[in-house]
Amino acid sequence: MIYKTYKCNSFNVHTIKTDKFKTAHMEIMFRKPVVKEELCAYTFLMDMLSESSEKYPLRRDLIVRFEELYKTSAYAITVKTGNVLNCNMILDFINPGFIEDKNYLEDVIKLPFELLLKPNVVNEEFDLKQFNIVKERIIRDINSIKDNAFKYSVRNAFNSMNPDSPTSYSVLGSLEDVDNITPSSLYKTYKSLFKECVCDIFVIGNLDMDEVVSLIKKYFYHRYINTATLDLLVDNSVRKKEIVQSDKSDNIQANMVMIYNVGNLSDDARHVTFQVFNYIFGNGGLTSKLYKQIREENSLCYSISSLYMKYDKLLVIHVSLEDKNVKKASSLVKKCLKDMINGDFSDDELNDAKLNLVMSLDLAQDNNVSILNNYVFNIFDNLPDLDKRKELINKVTREDVIDVAKKLKLNTIYVLEGKGEEN
């Protein structure tokens, strides 16, 4: 693989040339600090931009064009990474070497910029019909969160922890946020996308990258230069004593969420050592401490897992269980962490964690999106490359794991109570 950066004044293009895949992948990234009041509008905007354009006023017009370009796809995603909002227009297409049409590459590269730069707008208002289609879809997505016990309980847990933390903000916003958006206000958000965001473009594939960059510069008219340095990390406050909150639900099972603050870690500990700890503790499936202690040995839960939110400096544990088991299960979670702090894990568990994490990095090299994401976070957060991370994983010691375990402090216990099985 050959990596290269092209500086283009108002944006940078990062290219990864490889002949490993038959498809190519491009992401046009707009990034800015998280502002709660803006999240819904940017999510709405990116959905709107991938729904239609001036040239393709209906979704079916776009689908026809995708088919003409040999099943190319262009779509948008809006995600929150710690304290940074990412609005990405994404393009997937077949490598030109497999296509005989000599204009294919130019036609494909041009497409996402047509969507971005020539939206379906009249008199500074987005088309009302397409606007209402996107609006209804977002409303359905917001309403559907309650139907997913995991998402709903975790969201409520974050709000219990701190409703004013960027961690608790949803990129979908609220129903009230959606109602406040109009076709004209959305156009103002559209203009701010280019003015307020840092823009980077990443491309991976078996392509003539000089030609690709030349085509990007030809079709991407981006006048605004923004060189702001964005801080990904959210500093969630640590509590002297954890809070415990609960809500009732119509679910049969209860859902318990335990949120731990992760103290300040070195870069290697943040990127690597904590991953090893978490694999042993709760993310290693059937082999994890939490699974063996709480499900296998005590039969207290239906499922249990832990999620390391690196950029929010949190460890989130989710347990699906019966209401009567909540107190004992939370005590056992605390005991499992105490065992980790005391070094009560075997060399076999440590080596199994390292082996599986290295294996997952090897598998990541079989996916072009995973490779691209590794370069993204290498550039934006100094994440070591795949080979370096494997080397660092293999060097993690028992003492390293114990040290990061000591950095955890319980913040919140939230329970979404279940109503139990009906007779």
Solvent accessible surface area in square Angstrom, and as a share of the most:
residue,aa,sasa,rsa
1,M,112,0.50
2,I,118,0.60
3,Y,78,0.30
4,K,99,0.42
5,T,51,0.30
6,Y,37,0.14
7,K,163,0.69
8,C,14,0.08
9,N,138,0.71
10,S,12,0.08
11,F,13,0.05
12,N,43,0.22
13,V,0,0.00
14,H,7,0.03
15,T,2,0.01
16,I,0,0.00
17,K,74,0.32
18,T,11,0.07
19,D,117,0.61
20,K,103,0.44
21,F,35,0.14
22,K,147,0.62
23,T,62,0.36
24,A,0,0.00
25,H,2,0.01
26,M,0,0.00
27,E,10,0.04
28,I,1,0.00
29,M,9,0.04
30,F,0,0.00
31,R,16,0.06
32,K,10,0.04
33,P,67,0.42
34,V,16,0.09
35,V,61,0.35
36,K,105,0.44
37,E,140,0.63
38,E,52,0.23
39,L,1,0.01
40,C,4,0.02
41,A,18,0.14
42,Y,4,0.01
43,T,11,0.06
44,F,0,0.00
45,L,0,0.00
46,M,0,0.00
47,D,33,0.17
48,M,2,0.01
49,L,1,0.00
50,S,14,0.09
51,E,12,0.05
52,S,2,0.01
53,S,0,0.00
54,E,119,0.53
55,K,123,0.52
56,Y,18,0.07
57,P,60,0.37
58,L,46,0.23
59,R,85,0.31
60,R,163,0.59
61,D,46,0.24
62,L,0,0.00
63,I,83,0.42
64,V,85,0.49
65,R,53,0.19
66,F,17,0.07
67,E,95,0.43
68,E,98,0.44
69,L,8,0.04
70,Y,99,0.38
71,K,153,0.65
72,T,2,0.01
73,S,41,0.27
74,A,1,0.01
75,Y,81,0.31
76,A,14,0.11
77,I,67,0.34
78,T,18,0.10
79,V,65,0.37
80,K,50,0.21
81,T,26,0.15
82,G,5,0.05
83,N,42,0.22
84,V,1,0.00
85,L,2,0.01
86,N,17,0.09
87,C,0,0.00
88,N,9,0.04
89,M,0,0.00
90,I,6,0.03
91,L,1,0.00
92,D,41,0.21
93,F,4,0.02
94,I,53,0.27
95,N,3,0.02
96,P,34,0.21
97,G,80,0.76
98,F,125,0.52
99,I,25,0.13
100,E,176,0.79
101,D,64,0.33
102,K,189,0.80
103,N,79,0.40
104,Y,2,0.01
105,L,15,0.08
106,E,50,0.22
107,D,32,0.16
108,V,0,0.00
109,I,0,0.00
110,K,48,0.20
111,L,1,0.01
112,P,0,0.00
113,F,3,0.01
114,E,25,0.11
115,L,0,0.00
116,L,0,0.00
117,L,39,0.19
118,K,106,0.45
119,P,14,0.09
120,N,21,0.11
121,V,36,0.21
122,V,108,0.62
123,N,137,0.70
124,E,103,0.46
125,E,84,0.37
126,F,5,0.02
127,D,53,0.27
128,L,108,0.54
129,K,129,0.55
130,Q,3,0.01
131,F,6,0.02
132,N,67,0.34
133,I,72,0.37
134,V,0,0.00
135,K,43,0.18
136,E,89,0.40
137,R,74,0.27
138,I,1,0.00
139,I,37,0.19
140,R,143,0.52
141,D,61,0.32
142,I,17,0.09
143,N,80,0.41
144,S,54,0.35
145,I,24,0.12
146,K,129,0.54
147,D,124,0.64
148,N,60,0.31
149,A,30,0.24
150,F,93,0.39
151,K,117,0.50
152,Y,38,0.14
153,S,0,0.00
154,V,17,0.10
155,R,74,0.27
156,N,21,0.11
157,A,0,0.00
158,F,17,0.07
159,N,61,0.31
160,S,20,0.13
161,M,8,0.03
162,N,52,0.26
163,P,72,0.46
164,D,111,0.57
165,S,5,0.03
166,P,27,0.17
167,T,7,0.04
168,S,11,0.07
169,Y,33,0.13
170,S,35,0.23
171,V,33,0.19
172,L,33,0.17
173,G,20,0.19
174,S,49,0.31
175,L,78,0.39
176,E,125,0.56
177,D,50,0.26
178,V,0,0.00
179,D,93,0.48
180,N,101,0.52
181,I,16,0.08
182,T,60,0.35
183,P,22,0.14
184,S,44,0.28
185,S,41,0.26
186,L,0,0.00
187,Y,38,0.15
188,K,140,0.59
189,T,20,0.11
190,Y,18,0.07
191,K,78,0.33
192,S,22,0.14
193,L,0,0.00
194,F,17,0.07
195,K,106,0.45
196,E,81,0.36
197,C,1,0.00
198,V,18,0.10
199,C,5,0.03
200,D,7,0.04
201,I,0,0.00
202,F,0,0.00
203,V,0,0.00
204,I,0,0.00
205,G,1,0.01
206,N,68,0.35
207,L,6,0.03
208,D,85,0.44
209,M,13,0.06
210,D,89,0.46
211,E,80,0.36
212,V,0,0.00
213,V,8,0.04
214,S,66,0.42
215,L,17,0.08
216,I,0,0.00
217,K,116,0.49
218,K,113,0.48
219,Y,39,0.15
220,F,6,0.03
221,Y,142,0.54
222,H,16,0.07
223,R,185,0.67
224,Y,70,0.27
225,I,117,0.59
226,N,37,0.19
227,T,119,0.69
228,A,57,0.44
229,T,137,0.80
230,L,27,0.13
231,D,96,0.50
232,L,12,0.06
233,L,58,0.29
234,V,8,0.04
235,D,114,0.59
236,N,17,0.09
237,S,84,0.54
238,V,94,0.54
239,R,71,0.26
240,K,204,0.87
241,K,152,0.64
242,E,37,0.17
243,I,45,0.23
244,V,101,0.58
245,Q,83,0.37
246,S,58,0.37
247,D,69,0.36
248,K,171,0.72
249,S,27,0.17
250,D,120,0.62
251,N,45,0.23
252,I,88,0.44
253,Q,66,0.29
254,A,0,0.00
255,N,6,0.03
256,M,0,0.00
257,V,0,0.00
258,M,0,0.00
259,I,0,0.00
260,Y,6,0.02
261,N,5,0.02
262,V,6,0.03
263,G,27,0.26
264,N,117,0.60
265,L,34,0.17
266,S,74,0.47
267,D,77,0.40
268,D,71,0.37
269,A,14,0.11
270,R,23,0.09
271,H,5,0.02
272,V,3,0.02
273,T,12,0.07
274,F,0,0.00
275,Q,59,0.26
276,V,0,0.00
277,F,0,0.00
278,N,3,0.01
279,Y,35,0.13
280,I,6,0.03
281,F,1,0.00
282,G,4,0.04
283,N,80,0.41
284,G,10,0.10
285,G,44,0.42
286,L,123,0.61
287,T,70,0.40
288,S,1,0.01
289,K,34,0.14
290,L,1,0.00
291,Y,41,0.16
292,K,59,0.25
293,Q,36,0.16
294,I,0,0.00
295,R,91,0.33
296,E,109,0.49
297,E,120,0.54
298,N,49,0.25
299,S,89,0.58
300,L,17,0.08
301,C,8,0.05
302,Y,95,0.36
303,S,55,0.35
304,I,20,0.10
305,S,52,0.33
306,S,5,0.03
307,L,93,0.47
308,Y,26,0.10
309,M,41,0.18
310,K,29,0.12
311,Y,21,0.08
312,D,10,0.05
313,K,36,0.15
314,L,0,0.00
315,L,0,0.00
316,V,5,0.03
317,I,0,0.00
318,H,16,0.07
319,V,0,0.00
320,S,10,0.06
321,L,0,0.00
322,E,72,0.32
323,D,59,0.30
324,K,164,0.69
325,N,24,0.12
326,V,25,0.14
327,K,167,0.71
328,K,109,0.46
329,A,0,0.00
330,S,12,0.08
331,S,60,0.39
332,L,21,0.11
333,V,0,0.00
334,K,82,0.35
335,K,93,0.39
336,C,1,0.01
337,L,12,0.06
338,K,131,0.56
339,D,23,0.12
340,M,0,0.00
341,I,54,0.27
342,N,102,0.52
343,G,16,0.15
344,D,83,0.43
345,F,10,0.04
346,S,52,0.34
347,D,87,0.45
348,D,111,0.58
349,E,33,0.15
350,L,12,0.06
351,N,79,0.41
352,D,51,0.27
353,A,0,0.00
354,K,24,0.10
355,L,110,0.55
356,N,43,0.22
357,L,27,0.13
358,V,25,0.14
359,M,95,0.43
360,S,56,0.36
361,L,20,0.10
362,D,62,0.32
363,L,115,0.57
364,A,19,0.15
365,Q,39,0.17
366,D,93,0.48
367,N,70,0.36
368,N,18,0.09
369,V,52,0.30
370,S,34,0.22
371,I,2,0.01
372,L,0,0.00
373,N,58,0.30
374,N,23,0.12
375,Y,56,0.21
376,V,9,0.05
377,F,55,0.23
378,N,56,0.29
379,I,62,0.32
380,F,47,0.19
381,D,20,0.10
382,N,113,0.58
383,L,13,0.06
384,P,20,0.13
385,D,82,0.42
386,L,17,0.09
387,D,97,0.50
388,K,87,0.37
389,R,29,0.11
390,K,38,0.16
391,E,77,0.34
392,L,27,0.13
393,I,8,0.04
394,N,91,0.47
395,K,130,0.55
396,V,7,0.04
397,T,61,0.36
398,R,63,0.23
399,E,108,0.48
400,D,51,0.27
401,V,0,0.00
402,I,29,0.15
403,D,77,0.40
404,V,5,0.03
405,A,0,0.00
406,K,122,0.52
407,K,89,0.38
408,L,15,0.07
409,K,80,0.34
410,L,15,0.08
411,N,2,0.01
412,T,0,0.00
413,I,11,0.05
414,Y,2,0.01
415,V,11,0.06
416,L,0,0.00
417,E,49,0.22
418,G,12,0.12
419,K,113,0.48
420,G,27,0.26
421,E,136,0.61
422,E,139,0.62
423,N,205,1.05
